[in-house]
Amino acid sequence: MQNIKKLQDSLLLWYEKHGRKDLIWRNFKRDGSQAYEVYVSEIMLQQTQVSRVLKDFYLPFLARFPNLKELSIASESDVLKQWQGLGYYSRVRNMQKTAIICMQKHGGNLPSSVYELQQLPGIGAYTAGAVACFGFGKSASFADSNIRRVLCRLFGLPHPKNREIENLAKMFLNTKSSFDHNQALLDLGALICTSNPSCILCPFFPTQCAAIKTNPRDFDQRKKIIYKELNIALCIVSLPNGEIGFIRESGKLYAGLYNLPKLDSLGFIKAQYLGSFKHSYTKYKILANVYTSKLDYKNSQKLASLGIVFFPSDNLPPIANLSKKALKLTAL
Ligand code: SF4
């Protein structure tokens, strides 16, 4: 086993010179007073890149829902609309459930212990540890996919169980500088020790990393995703006043969001081909063909019986990315 103190020092030295210390959520108070802001960043970053979160979503979300109270009393439609474009909507639904529980049970604040955080909807071991450490200044260890990859390679564990990784993260934690230590591991995994690592730039290269003796790529933890291919036809149905028809989704993935109707569900209408685009969603690779149809008011009533609801184009409900992309074709 390597000398842990030396590894911790190498990591902190690297973070001091190369870490992303200017990220907004790394500069909040660590006394719990800005734990909500940290929590929002952690949830957004679960499936979305830092640059996208920063460019389009983080500050607008905080402006609309500046605290747990505002989030807890918002309408579902308002919350989903604010999340529009980020995808994986269960994240924000769980955030609202968490906000409601915190208002009822924790005096309008997030709890500070890892255990209590993990009892809240959508907060797993990683997020609980990150909020406790980054929001409350606690000495907590945790591992997301980036930290996991670094630790596996650094300590030479090709296929560890979750429990082994948790123990390793705990053993490696620098309890005197937990905040910087954990942020450094996140940055190293995101910037250097990636699936195609730039070892020459790594603070553990060449003598401290166990994986260097074999091949770092043998330690890749990613599971291969098997995608399903889908072909669908969507229809942009519009009325003479410009209103567009949508269907409210009730399935688990899109619940509460609106999508353009599928052409084959509309039966009687005549439609013209507009264009097509590719879209990926969870395990689906979708080829979407888009059609348009202009209806008169009489025929629009038939669509109402199919559950189609019409909205003005300048006041649309929260719509799924798939339909957003389809609507963009009308602007071409
Ligand atoms: S030396 Fe390479 S494989 Fe090892 S931790 Fe650094 S980047 Fe990862």
py3Dmol code that shows the C-alpha trace and the ligand (Angstrom):
import py3Dmol

protein = """\
ATOM      1  CA  MET A   1       0.000   0.000   0.000  1.00  0.00           C
ATOM      2  CA  GLN A   2       1.259   3.459  -0.903  1.00  0.00           C
ATOM      3  CA  ASN A   3       2.119   6.083   1.695  1.00  0.00           C
ATOM      4  CA  ILE A   4      -1.296   7.695   2.252  1.00  0.00           C
ATOM      5  CA  LYS A   5       0.019  10.981   3.619  1.00  0.00           C
ATOM      6  CA  LYS A   6       2.249  11.468   0.563  1.00  0.00           C
ATOM      7  CA  LEU A   7      -0.657  10.713  -1.767  1.00  0.00           C
ATOM      8  CA  GLN A   8      -2.900  13.191   0.057  1.00  0.00           C
ATOM      9  CA  ASP A   9      -0.201  15.866  -0.144  1.00  0.00           C
ATOM     10  CA  SER A  10       0.379  15.265  -3.870  1.00  0.00           C
ATOM     11  CA  LEU A  11      -3.357  15.577  -4.471  1.00  0.00           C
ATOM     12  CA  LEU A  12      -3.745  18.826  -2.533  1.00  0.00           C
ATOM     13  CA  LEU A  13      -0.716  20.359  -4.210  1.00  0.00           C
ATOM     14  CA  TRP A  14      -2.174  19.535  -7.612  1.00  0.00           C
ATOM     15  CA  TYR A  15      -5.566  20.976  -6.600  1.00  0.00           C
ATOM     16  CA  GLU A  16      -3.933  24.174  -5.407  1.00  0.00           C
ATOM     17  CA  LYS A  17      -2.409  24.722  -8.854  1.00  0.00           C
ATOM     18  CA  HIS A  18      -4.983  23.182 -11.198  1.00  0.00           C
ATOM     19  CA  GLY A  19      -8.312  22.725  -9.381  1.00  0.00           C
ATOM     20  CA  ARG A  20     -11.486  24.439 -10.536  1.00  0.00           C
ATOM     21  CA  LYS A  21     -11.602  26.566  -7.410  1.00  0.00           C
ATOM     22  CA  ASP A  22     -13.554  29.361  -9.041  1.00  0.00           C
ATOM     23  CA  LEU A  23     -16.710  27.271  -9.597  1.00  0.00           C
ATOM     24  CA  ILE A  24     -19.505  29.193  -7.918  1.00  0.00           C
ATOM     25  CA  TRP A  25     -20.623  26.360  -5.609  1.00  0.00           C
ATOM     26  CA  ARG A  26     -17.088  25.950  -4.299  1.00  0.00           C
ATOM     27  CA  ASN A  27     -17.150  29.425  -2.835  1.00  0.00           C
ATOM     28  CA  PHE A  28     -20.230  29.261  -0.638  1.00  0.00           C
ATOM     29  CA  LYS A  29     -20.137  29.375   3.146  1.00  0.00           C
ATOM     30  CA  ARG A  30     -19.564  25.972   4.681  1.00  0.00           C
ATOM     31  CA  ASP A  31     -21.583  26.543   7.835  1.00  0.00           C
ATOM     32  CA  GLY A  32     -24.864  25.183   6.438  1.00  0.00           C
ATOM     33  CA  SER A  33     -26.282  28.604   5.525  1.00  0.00           C
ATOM     34  CA  GLN A  34     -25.761  27.855   1.818  1.00  0.00           C
ATOM     35  CA  ALA A  35     -26.255  24.086   1.910  1.00  0.00           C
ATOM     36  CA  TYR A  36     -29.335  24.453  -0.314  1.00  0.00           C
ATOM     37  CA  GLU A  37     -27.243  26.066  -3.061  1.00  0.00           C
ATOM     38  CA  VAL A  38     -24.728  23.208  -2.770  1.00  0.00           C
ATOM     39  CA  TYR A  39     -27.537  20.650  -2.858  1.00  0.00           C
ATOM     40  CA  VAL A  40     -29.020  22.147  -6.053  1.00  0.00           C
ATOM     41  CA  SER A  41     -25.597  22.054  -7.730  1.00  0.00           C
ATOM     42  CA  GLU A  42     -25.012  18.435  -6.738  1.00  0.00           C
ATOM     43  CA  ILE A  43     -28.379  17.296  -8.077  1.00  0.00           C
ATOM     44  CA  MET A  44     -27.941  19.188 -11.362  1.00  0.00           C
ATOM     45  CA  LEU A  45     -24.427  17.812 -11.823  1.00  0.00           C
ATOM     46  CA  GLN A  46     -25.577  14.207 -11.421  1.00  0.00           C
ATOM     47  CA  GLN A  47     -26.362  13.795 -15.118  1.00  0.00           C
ATOM     48  CA  THR A  48     -25.294  17.087 -16.663  1.00  0.00           C
ATOM     49  CA  GLN A  49     -21.900  18.596 -17.452  1.00  0.00           C
ATOM     50  CA  VAL A  50     -20.568  21.498 -15.392  1.00  0.00           C
ATOM     51  CA  SER A  51     -20.454  23.859 -18.399  1.00  0.00           C
ATOM     52  CA  ARG A  52     -24.139  23.268 -19.289  1.00  0.00           C
ATOM     53  CA  VAL A  53     -25.287  23.574 -15.690  1.00  0.00           C
ATOM     54  CA  LEU A  54     -23.444  26.873 -15.344  1.00  0.00           C
ATOM     55  CA  LYS A  55     -24.427  28.322 -18.696  1.00  0.00           C
ATOM     56  CA  ASP A  56     -28.157  27.729 -18.696  1.00  0.00           C
ATOM     57  CA  PHE A  57     -29.584  26.327 -15.503  1.00  0.00           C
ATOM     58  CA  TYR A  58     -27.986  26.894 -12.113  1.00  0.00           C
ATOM     59  CA  LEU A  59     -28.489  30.597 -11.437  1.00  0.00           C
ATOM     60  CA  PRO A  60     -31.945  30.813 -13.113  1.00  0.00           C
ATOM     61  CA  PHE A  61     -33.132  27.912 -10.929  1.00  0.00           C
ATOM     62  CA  LEU A  62     -31.845  29.582  -7.764  1.00  0.00           C
ATOM     63  CA  ALA A  63     -33.386  32.885  -8.817  1.00  0.00           C
ATOM     64  CA  ARG A  64     -36.793  31.233  -9.211  1.00  0.00           C
ATOM     65  CA  PHE A  65     -36.486  28.930  -6.157  1.00  0.00           C
ATOM     66  CA  PRO A  66     -34.011  30.643  -3.815  1.00  0.00           C
ATOM     67  CA  ASN A  67     -34.707  28.345  -0.871  1.00  0.00           C
ATOM     68  CA  LEU A  68     -36.456  25.161   0.190  1.00  0.00           C
ATOM     69  CA  LYS A  69     -39.617  27.057   1.107  1.00  0.00           C
ATOM     70  CA  GLU A  70     -40.111  28.506  -2.377  1.00  0.00           C
ATOM     71  CA  LEU A  71     -39.422  25.116  -3.943  1.00  0.00           C
ATOM     72  CA  SER A  72     -41.826  23.351  -1.592  1.00  0.00           C
ATOM     73  CA  ILE A  73     -44.816  25.576  -2.457  1.00  0.00           C
ATOM     74  CA  ALA A  74     -44.279  25.821  -6.234  1.00  0.00           C
ATOM     75  CA  SER A  75     -46.649  24.123  -8.677  1.00  0.00           C
ATOM     76  CA  GLU A  76     -45.420  20.948 -10.398  1.00  0.00           C
ATOM     77  CA  SER A  77     -45.729  22.681 -13.768  1.00  0.00           C
ATOM     78  CA  ASP A  78     -43.568  25.596 -12.606  1.00  0.00           C
ATOM     79  CA  VAL A  79     -40.883  23.271 -11.216  1.00  0.00           C
ATOM     80  CA  LEU A  80     -40.773  21.138 -14.366  1.00  0.00           C
ATOM     81  CA  LYS A  81     -40.631  24.214 -16.588  1.00  0.00           C
ATOM     82  CA  GLN A  82     -37.644  25.543 -14.671  1.00  0.00           C
ATOM     83  CA  TRP A  83     -35.900  22.175 -15.131  1.00  0.00           C
ATOM     84  CA  GLN A  84     -36.739  22.060 -18.841  1.00  0.00           C
ATOM     85  CA  GLY A  85     -33.696  21.088 -20.907  1.00  0.00           C
ATOM     86  CA  LEU A  86     -31.871  19.300 -18.077  1.00  0.00           C
ATOM     87  CA  GLY A  87     -33.759  16.017 -18.558  1.00  0.00           C
ATOM     88  CA  TYR A  88     -34.028  13.224 -15.976  1.00  0.00           C
ATOM     89  CA  TYR A  89     -36.988  15.007 -14.401  1.00  0.00           C
ATOM     90  CA  SER A  90     -37.205  12.607 -11.468  1.00  0.00           C
ATOM     91  CA  ARG A  91     -34.310  14.630 -10.050  1.00  0.00           C
ATOM     92  CA  VAL A  92     -36.370  17.789  -9.661  1.00  0.00           C
ATOM     93  CA  ARG A  93     -39.489  15.936  -8.557  1.00  0.00           C
ATOM     94  CA  ASN A  94     -37.427  14.424  -5.740  1.00  0.00           C
ATOM     95  CA  MET A  95     -35.992  17.839  -4.938  1.00  0.00           C
ATOM     96  CA  GLN A  96     -39.479  19.187  -4.404  1.00  0.00           C
ATOM     97  CA  LYS A  97     -40.410  16.206  -2.211  1.00  0.00           C
ATOM     98  CA  THR A  98     -37.224  16.805  -0.230  1.00  0.00           C
ATOM     99  CA  ALA A  99     -38.092  20.499   0.151  1.00  0.00           C
ATOM    100  CA  ILE A 100     -41.541  19.631   1.507  1.00  0.00           C
ATOM    101  CA  ILE A 101     -40.069  17.150   4.023  1.00  0.00           C
ATOM    102  CA  CYS A 102     -37.444  19.666   5.128  1.00  0.00           C
ATOM    103  CA  MET A 103     -40.150  22.285   5.704  1.00  0.00           C
ATOM    104  CA  GLN A 104     -42.185  19.826   7.768  1.00  0.00           C
ATOM    105  CA  LYS A 105     -39.460  18.016   9.704  1.00  0.00           C
ATOM    106  CA  HIS A 106     -36.228  20.015   9.647  1.00  0.00           C
ATOM    107  CA  GLY A 107     -37.348  23.600  10.239  1.00  0.00           C
ATOM    108  CA  GLY A 108     -36.954  24.598   6.581  1.00  0.00           C
ATOM    109  CA  ASN A 109     -33.310  23.493   6.378  1.00  0.00           C
ATOM    110  CA  LEU A 110     -31.472  20.508   5.026  1.00  0.00           C
ATOM    111  CA  PRO A 111     -30.217  18.221   7.797  1.00  0.00           C
ATOM    112  CA  SER A 112     -26.443  18.171   8.196  1.00  0.00           C
ATOM    113  CA  SER A 113     -25.752  14.518   8.915  1.00  0.00           C
ATOM    114  CA  VAL A 114     -25.012  12.049   6.141  1.00  0.00           C
ATOM    115  CA  TYR A 115     -27.503   9.610   7.660  1.00  0.00           C
ATOM    116  CA  GLU A 116     -30.409  12.097   7.739  1.00  0.00           C
ATOM    117  CA  LEU A 117     -29.609  13.425   4.275  1.00  0.00           C
ATOM    118  CA  GLN A 118     -29.755   9.891   2.907  1.00  0.00           C
ATOM    119  CA  GLN A 119     -33.303   9.473   4.214  1.00  0.00           C
ATOM    120  CA  LEU A 120     -34.509  12.216   1.821  1.00  0.00           C
ATOM    121  CA  PRO A 121     -35.897  11.422  -1.665  1.00  0.00           C
ATOM    122  CA  GLY A 122     -33.281  11.289  -4.437  1.00  0.00           C
ATOM    123  CA  ILE A 123     -30.313  11.648  -2.067  1.00  0.00           C
ATOM    124  CA  GLY A 124     -27.990   8.658  -2.194  1.00  0.00           C
ATOM    125  CA  ALA A 125     -24.659   8.010  -0.498  1.00  0.00           C
ATOM    126  CA  TYR A 126     -22.693  10.271  -2.857  1.00  0.00           C
ATOM    127  CA  THR A 127     -25.012  13.305  -2.670  1.00  0.00           C
ATOM    128  CA  ALA A 128     -25.435  12.982   1.105  1.00  0.00           C
ATOM    129  CA  GLY A 129     -21.666  12.949   1.592  1.00  0.00           C
ATOM    130  CA  ALA A 130     -21.131  15.827  -0.836  1.00  0.00           C
ATOM    131  CA  VAL A 131     -23.784  18.051   0.800  1.00  0.00           C
ATOM    132  CA  ALA A 132     -22.470  17.249   4.294  1.00  0.00           C
ATOM    133  CA  CYS A 133     -18.899  18.041   3.236  1.00  0.00           C
ATOM    134  CA  PHE A 134     -19.369  20.947   0.810  1.00  0.00           C
ATOM    135  CA  GLY A 135     -22.416  22.547   2.455  1.00  0.00           C
ATOM    136  CA  PHE A 136     -21.811  21.896   6.148  1.00  0.00           C
ATOM    137  CA  GLY A 137     -18.015  21.600   6.246  1.00  0.00           C
ATOM    138  CA  LYS A 138     -18.145  18.044   7.594  1.00  0.00           C
ATOM    139  CA  SER A 139     -15.388  15.519   7.193  1.00  0.00           C
ATOM    140  CA  ALA A 140     -17.231  13.038   4.971  1.00  0.00           C
ATOM    141  CA  SER A 141     -16.000  10.658   2.296  1.00  0.00           C
ATOM    142  CA  PHE A 142     -17.988   9.575  -0.775  1.00  0.00           C
ATOM    143  CA  ALA A 143     -17.418   8.398  -4.325  1.00  0.00           C
ATOM    144  CA  ASP A 144     -19.174   9.262  -7.562  1.00  0.00           C
ATOM    145  CA  SER A 145     -18.098   7.633 -10.839  1.00  0.00           C
ATOM    146  CA  ASN A 146     -15.119  10.030 -11.209  1.00  0.00           C
ATOM    147  CA  ILE A 147     -13.787   9.478  -7.697  1.00  0.00           C
ATOM    148  CA  ARG A 148     -14.394   5.751  -8.030  1.00  0.00           C
ATOM    149  CA  ARG A 149     -12.299   5.593 -11.216  1.00  0.00           C
ATOM    150  CA  VAL A 150      -9.402   7.513  -9.639  1.00  0.00           C
ATOM    151  CA  LEU A 151      -9.399   5.378  -6.488  1.00  0.00           C
ATOM    152  CA  CYS A 152      -9.611   2.100  -8.416  1.00  0.00           C
ATOM    153  CA  ARG A 153      -6.609   3.030 -10.514  1.00  0.00           C
ATOM    154  CA  LEU A 154      -4.581   4.679  -7.792  1.00  0.00           C
ATOM    155  CA  PHE A 155      -4.915   1.704  -5.447  1.00  0.00           C
ATOM    156  CA  GLY A 156      -5.028  -0.996  -8.144  1.00  0.00           C
ATOM    157  CA  LEU A 157      -8.530  -2.419  -7.654  1.00  0.00           C
ATOM    158  CA  PRO A 158      -9.954  -3.417 -11.058  1.00  0.00           C
ATOM    159  CA  HIS A 159     -13.425  -4.597  -9.980  1.00  0.00           C
ATOM    160  CA  PRO A 160     -14.178  -3.510  -6.415  1.00  0.00           C
ATOM    161  CA  LYS A 161     -17.549  -3.865  -4.736  1.00  0.00           C
ATOM    162  CA  ASN A 162     -19.318  -0.658  -3.654  1.00  0.00           C
ATOM    163  CA  ARG A 163     -18.488  -1.347  -0.014  1.00  0.00           C
ATOM    164  CA  GLU A 164     -14.758  -1.658  -0.862  1.00  0.00           C
ATOM    165  CA  ILE A 165     -14.799   1.696  -2.655  1.00  0.00           C
ATOM    166  CA  GLU A 166     -16.604   3.363   0.248  1.00  0.00           C
ATOM    167  CA  ASN A 167     -13.999   1.985   2.647  1.00  0.00           C
ATOM    168  CA  LEU A 168     -11.183   3.091   0.376  1.00  0.00           C
ATOM    169  CA  ALA A 169     -12.590   6.634   0.095  1.00  0.00           C
ATOM    170  CA  LYS A 170     -12.891   6.744   3.883  1.00  0.00           C
ATOM    171  CA  MET A 171      -9.375   5.446   4.430  1.00  0.00           C
ATOM    172  CA  PHE A 172      -7.939   7.932   1.887  1.00  0.00           C
ATOM    173  CA  LEU A 173      -9.920  10.945   3.179  1.00  0.00           C
ATOM    174  CA  ASN A 174      -7.734  13.795   4.346  1.00  0.00           C
ATOM    175  CA  THR A 175      -9.688  14.723   7.460  1.00  0.00           C
ATOM    176  CA  LYS A 176      -7.781  17.989   7.924  1.00  0.00           C
ATOM    177  CA  SER A 177      -8.743  19.262   4.434  1.00  0.00           C
ATOM    178  CA  SER A 178     -11.843  17.257   3.507  1.00  0.00           C
ATOM    179  CA  PHE A 179     -13.364  19.954   1.307  1.00  0.00           C
ATOM    180  CA  ASP A 180     -10.260  20.418  -0.886  1.00  0.00           C
ATOM    181  CA  HIS A 181      -9.452  16.708  -0.837  1.00  0.00           C
ATOM    182  CA  ASN A 182     -12.875  15.696  -2.176  1.00  0.00           C
ATOM    183  CA  GLN A 183     -13.018  18.540  -4.703  1.00  0.00           C
ATOM    184  CA  ALA A 184      -9.527  17.567  -5.878  1.00  0.00           C
ATOM    185  CA  LEU A 185     -10.588  13.963  -6.443  1.00  0.00           C
ATOM    186  CA  LEU A 186     -13.644  15.131  -8.387  1.00  0.00           C
ATOM    187  CA  ASP A 187     -11.499  17.403 -10.563  1.00  0.00           C
ATOM    188  CA  LEU A 188      -8.797  14.819 -11.121  1.00  0.00           C
ATOM    189  CA  GLY A 189     -11.413  12.288 -12.272  1.00  0.00           C
ATOM    190  CA  ALA A 190     -13.171  14.816 -14.508  1.00  0.00           C
ATOM    191  CA  LEU A 191     -10.093  16.432 -16.063  1.00  0.00           C
ATOM    192  CA  ILE A 192      -7.105  14.025 -15.964  1.00  0.00           C
ATOM    193  CA  CYS A 193      -7.965  10.499 -14.851  1.00  0.00           C
ATOM    194  CA  THR A 194     -10.733  10.143 -17.412  1.00  0.00           C
ATOM    195  CA  SER A 195     -11.645   6.989 -19.347  1.00  0.00           C
ATOM    196  CA  ASN A 196      -8.750   8.012 -21.617  1.00  0.00           C
ATOM    197  CA  PRO A 197      -6.390   9.320 -18.918  1.00  0.00           C
ATOM    198  CA  SER A 198      -3.689  11.966 -19.353  1.00  0.00           C
ATOM    199  CA  CYS A 199      -1.367  10.294 -16.839  1.00  0.00           C
ATOM    200  CA  ILE A 200       1.566  12.535 -17.636  1.00  0.00           C
ATOM    201  CA  LEU A 201      -0.368  15.461 -16.103  1.00  0.00           C
ATOM    202  CA  CYS A 202      -1.367  13.535 -12.985  1.00  0.00           C
ATOM    203  CA  PRO A 203       0.142  14.242  -9.549  1.00  0.00           C
ATOM    204  CA  PHE A 204       0.458  10.479  -8.945  1.00  0.00           C
ATOM    205  CA  PHE A 205       2.449   9.831 -12.125  1.00  0.00           C
ATOM    206  CA  PRO A 206       4.700   7.916 -12.503  1.00  0.00           C
ATOM    207  CA  THR A 207       5.507   6.201  -9.210  1.00  0.00           C
ATOM    208  CA  GLN A 208       2.464   6.583  -6.946  1.00  0.00           C
ATOM    209  CA  CYS A 209      -0.293   5.086  -9.114  1.00  0.00           C
ATOM    210  CA  ALA A 210      -0.780   1.304  -9.048  1.00  0.00           C
ATOM    211  CA  ALA A 211      -2.532   1.203 -12.437  1.00  0.00           C
ATOM    212  CA  ILE A 212       0.515   2.578 -14.254  1.00  0.00           C
ATOM    213  CA  LYS A 213       2.237  -0.772 -13.810  1.00  0.00           C
ATOM    214  CA  THR A 214      -0.443  -2.440 -15.920  1.00  0.00           C
ATOM    215  CA  ASN A 215      -2.871  -0.393 -18.010  1.00  0.00           C
ATOM    216  CA  PRO A 216      -5.181   2.311 -16.550  1.00  0.00           C
ATOM    217  CA  ARG A 217      -7.911   1.386 -19.035  1.00  0.00           C
ATOM    218  CA  ASP A 218      -8.190  -2.068 -17.422  1.00  0.00           C
ATOM    219  CA  PHE A 219      -9.648  -0.218 -14.458  1.00  0.00           C
ATOM    220  CA  ASP A 220     -12.445   1.447 -16.373  1.00  0.00           C
ATOM    221  CA  GLN A 221     -15.651   1.059 -14.382  1.00  0.00           C
ATOM    222  CA  ARG A 222     -18.127   2.092 -17.026  1.00  0.00           C
ATOM    223  CA  LYS A 223     -20.859  -0.356 -17.899  1.00  0.00           C
ATOM    224  CA  LYS A 224     -21.560  -0.673 -21.585  1.00  0.00           C
ATOM    225  CA  ILE A 225     -25.036   0.696 -22.293  1.00  0.00           C
ATOM    226  CA  ILE A 226     -27.092  -1.308 -24.749  1.00  0.00           C
ATOM    227  CA  TYR A 227     -29.258   1.187 -26.587  1.00  0.00           C
ATOM    228  CA  LYS A 228     -32.648   0.461 -28.093  1.00  0.00           C
ATOM    229  CA  GLU A 229     -33.367   2.110 -31.439  1.00  0.00           C
ATOM    230  CA  LEU A 230     -36.772   3.699 -31.958  1.00  0.00           C
ATOM    231  CA  ASN A 231     -38.368   5.370 -34.977  1.00  0.00           C
ATOM    232  CA  ILE A 232     -41.211   7.737 -34.175  1.00  0.00           C
ATOM    233  CA  ALA A 233     -43.355  10.256 -36.047  1.00  0.00           C
ATOM    234  CA  LEU A 234     -44.397  13.430 -34.222  1.00  0.00           C
ATOM    235  CA  CYS A 235     -46.921  15.931 -35.470  1.00  0.00           C
ATOM    236  CA  ILE A 236     -46.993  19.687 -34.870  1.00  0.00           C
ATOM    237  CA  VAL A 237     -50.703  20.379 -35.044  1.00  0.00           C
ATOM    238  CA  SER A 238     -51.562  24.063 -35.142  1.00  0.00           C
ATOM    239  CA  LEU A 239     -54.778  26.080 -35.154  1.00  0.00           C
ATOM    240  CA  PRO A 240     -55.496  29.198 -37.243  1.00  0.00           C
ATOM    241  CA  ASN A 241     -54.551  31.397 -34.234  1.00  0.00           C
ATOM    242  CA  GLY A 242     -51.120  29.705 -34.017  1.00  0.00           C
ATOM    243  CA  GLU A 243     -51.835  27.561 -30.939  1.00  0.00           C
ATOM    244  CA  ILE A 244     -50.042  24.200 -30.901  1.00  0.00           C
ATOM    245  CA  GLY A 245     -51.409  20.868 -29.684  1.00  0.00           C
ATOM    246  CA  PHE A 246     -49.690  18.805 -26.965  1.00  0.00           C
ATOM    247  CA  ILE A 247     -50.444  15.716 -24.971  1.00  0.00           C
ATOM    248  CA  ARG A 248     -49.776  15.533 -21.232  1.00  0.00           C
ATOM    249  CA  GLU A 249     -47.601  12.554 -20.399  1.00  0.00           C
ATOM    250  CA  SER A 250     -48.439  10.261 -17.512  1.00  0.00           C
ATOM    251  CA  GLY A 251     -45.710   7.596 -17.858  1.00  0.00           C
ATOM    252  CA  LYS A 252     -42.949   7.462 -15.261  1.00  0.00           C
ATOM    253  CA  LEU A 253     -40.201   9.067 -17.374  1.00  0.00           C
ATOM    254  CA  TYR A 254     -42.113  12.104 -18.615  1.00  0.00           C
ATOM    255  CA  ALA A 255     -44.866  12.444 -15.969  1.00  0.00           C
ATOM    256  CA  GLY A 256     -46.235  15.982 -15.866  1.00  0.00           C
ATOM    257  CA  LEU A 257     -44.450  17.047 -19.060  1.00  0.00           C
ATOM    258  CA  TYR A 258     -46.032  17.695 -22.440  1.00  0.00           C
ATOM    259  CA  ASN A 259     -45.049  16.183 -25.775  1.00  0.00           C
ATOM    260  CA  LEU A 260     -46.180  16.664 -29.332  1.00  0.00           C
ATOM    261  CA  PRO A 261     -48.666  13.941 -30.267  1.00  0.00           C
ATOM    262  CA  LYS A 262     -47.552  10.928 -32.301  1.00  0.00           C
ATOM    263  CA  LEU A 263     -48.814  11.114 -35.876  1.00  0.00           C
ATOM    264  CA  ASP A 264     -50.364   7.642 -35.822  1.00  0.00           C
ATOM    265  CA  SER A 265     -52.497   8.572 -32.809  1.00  0.00           C
ATOM    266  CA  LEU A 266     -54.219  11.347 -34.766  1.00  0.00           C
ATOM    267  CA  GLY A 267     -55.862   9.137 -37.361  1.00  0.00           C
ATOM    268  CA  PHE A 268     -57.892  11.411 -39.576  1.00  0.00           C
ATOM    269  CA  ILE A 269     -55.607  14.416 -40.118  1.00  0.00           C
ATOM    270  CA  LYS A 270     -53.510  15.233 -43.178  1.00  0.00           C
ATOM    271  CA  ALA A 271     -49.907  16.086 -42.426  1.00  0.00           C
ATOM    272  CA  GLN A 272     -46.826  17.229 -44.325  1.00  0.00           C
ATOM    273  CA  TYR A 273     -43.314  16.004 -43.665  1.00  0.00           C
ATOM    274  CA  LEU A 274     -41.124  18.708 -42.120  1.00  0.00           C
ATOM    275  CA  GLY A 275     -37.820  17.012 -41.278  1.00  0.00           C
ATOM    276  CA  SER A 276     -36.145  14.603 -38.893  1.00  0.00           C
ATOM    277  CA  PHE A 277     -33.561  14.554 -36.116  1.00  0.00           C
ATOM    278  CA  LYS A 278     -31.802  12.126 -33.791  1.00  0.00           C
ATOM    279  CA  HIS A 279     -32.334  12.171 -30.053  1.00  0.00           C
ATOM    280  CA  SER A 280     -30.950  10.087 -27.189  1.00  0.00           C
ATOM    281  CA  TYR A 281     -32.862   9.543 -23.997  1.00  0.00           C
ATOM    282  CA  THR A 282     -31.740   7.171 -21.228  1.00  0.00           C
ATOM    283  CA  LYS A 283     -31.290   3.872 -23.105  1.00  0.00           C
ATOM    284  CA  TYR A 284     -33.105   4.942 -26.278  1.00  0.00           C
ATOM    285  CA  LYS A 285     -31.667   6.206 -29.539  1.00  0.00           C
ATOM    286  CA  ILE A 286     -34.565   7.835 -31.308  1.00  0.00           C
ATOM    287  CA  LEU A 287     -34.992   8.829 -34.939  1.00  0.00           C
ATOM    288  CA  ALA A 288     -37.834  11.353 -34.886  1.00  0.00           C
ATOM    289  CA  ASN A 289     -39.646  12.250 -38.097  1.00  0.00           C
ATOM    290  CA  VAL A 290     -41.621  15.452 -37.738  1.00  0.00           C
ATOM    291  CA  TYR A 291     -44.815  16.399 -39.577  1.00  0.00           C
ATOM    292  CA  THR A 292     -46.990  19.510 -39.500  1.00  0.00           C
ATOM    293  CA  SER A 293     -50.712  19.855 -39.849  1.00  0.00           C
ATOM    294  CA  LYS A 294     -52.850  22.981 -39.845  1.00  0.00           C
ATOM    295  CA  LEU A 295     -56.342  22.346 -38.499  1.00  0.00           C
ATOM    296  CA  ASP A 296     -59.573  24.297 -38.465  1.00  0.00           C
ATOM    297  CA  TYR A 297     -61.390  24.784 -35.160  1.00  0.00           C
ATOM    298  CA  LYS A 298     -64.006  22.123 -35.978  1.00  0.00           C
ATOM    299  CA  ASN A 299     -61.411  19.369 -36.330  1.00  0.00           C
ATOM    300  CA  SER A 300     -59.544  20.596 -33.275  1.00  0.00           C
ATOM    301  CA  GLN A 301     -62.496  19.474 -31.136  1.00  0.00           C
ATOM    302  CA  LYS A 302     -61.961  15.909 -32.322  1.00  0.00           C
ATOM    303  CA  LEU A 303     -58.391  16.139 -31.079  1.00  0.00           C
ATOM    304  CA  ALA A 304     -59.562  17.407 -27.700  1.00  0.00           C
ATOM    305  CA  SER A 305     -61.363  14.086 -27.281  1.00  0.00           C
ATOM    306  CA  LEU A 306     -57.958  12.387 -27.759  1.00  0.00           C
ATOM    307  CA  GLY A 307     -56.479  14.384 -24.903  1.00  0.00           C
ATOM    308  CA  ILE A 308     -54.735  17.014 -27.054  1.00  0.00           C
ATOM    309  CA  VAL A 309     -54.517  20.417 -25.384  1.00  0.00           C
ATOM    310  CA  PHE A 310     -53.676  23.589 -27.352  1.00  0.00           C
ATOM    311  CA  PHE A 311     -51.284  26.263 -26.067  1.00  0.00           C
ATOM    312  CA  PRO A 312     -50.158  29.630 -27.520  1.00  0.00           C
ATOM    313  CA  SER A 313     -46.614  29.312 -28.874  1.00  0.00           C
ATOM    314  CA  ASP A 314     -45.412  32.096 -26.556  1.00  0.00           C
ATOM    315  CA  ASN A 315     -46.819  30.422 -23.445  1.00  0.00           C
ATOM    316  CA  LEU A 316     -46.046  26.741 -23.729  1.00  0.00           C
ATOM    317  CA  PRO A 317     -46.293  24.286 -20.813  1.00  0.00           C
ATOM    318  CA  PRO A 318     -43.190  22.360 -19.619  1.00  0.00           C
ATOM    319  CA  ILE A 319     -42.280  20.279 -22.654  1.00  0.00           C
ATOM    320  CA  ALA A 320     -39.868  17.384 -23.065  1.00  0.00           C
ATOM    321  CA  ASN A 321     -36.609  17.952 -24.952  1.00  0.00           C
ATOM    322  CA  LEU A 322     -37.781  15.648 -27.721  1.00  0.00           C
ATOM    323  CA  SER A 323     -40.652  17.986 -28.590  1.00  0.00           C
ATOM    324  CA  LYS A 324     -38.494  21.054 -28.085  1.00  0.00           C
ATOM    325  CA  LYS A 325     -36.127  19.785 -30.774  1.00  0.00           C
ATOM    326  CA  ALA A 326     -39.051  19.037 -33.085  1.00  0.00           C
ATOM    327  CA  LEU A 327     -40.396  22.585 -32.702  1.00  0.00           C
ATOM    328  CA  LYS A 328     -36.980  23.989 -33.570  1.00  0.00           C
ATOM    329  CA  LEU A 329     -37.390  22.510 -37.073  1.00  0.00           C
ATOM    330  CA  THR A 330     -40.199  24.998 -37.748  1.00  0.00           C
ATOM    331  CA  ALA A 331     -37.708  27.830 -37.325  1.00  0.00           C
ATOM    332  CA  LEU A 332     -35.347  26.488 -40.031  1.00  0.00           C
TER     333      LEU A 332
END
"""
ligand_1 = """\
8
SF4
S -1.499 8.117 -13.092
Fe -3.052 7.931 -14.684
S -4.339 6.207 -14.086
Fe -3.130 6.801 -12.294
S -4.477 8.168 -11.160
Fe -3.191 9.426 -12.472
S -4.337 9.709 -14.404
Fe -5.292 8.034 -13.238
"""
view = py3Dmol.view(width=600, height=400)
view.addModel(protein, "pdb")
view.setStyle({"model": 0}, {"cartoon": {"style": "trace"}})
view.addModel(ligand_1, "xyz")
view.setStyle({"model": 1}, {"stick": {}})
view.zoomTo()
view.show()
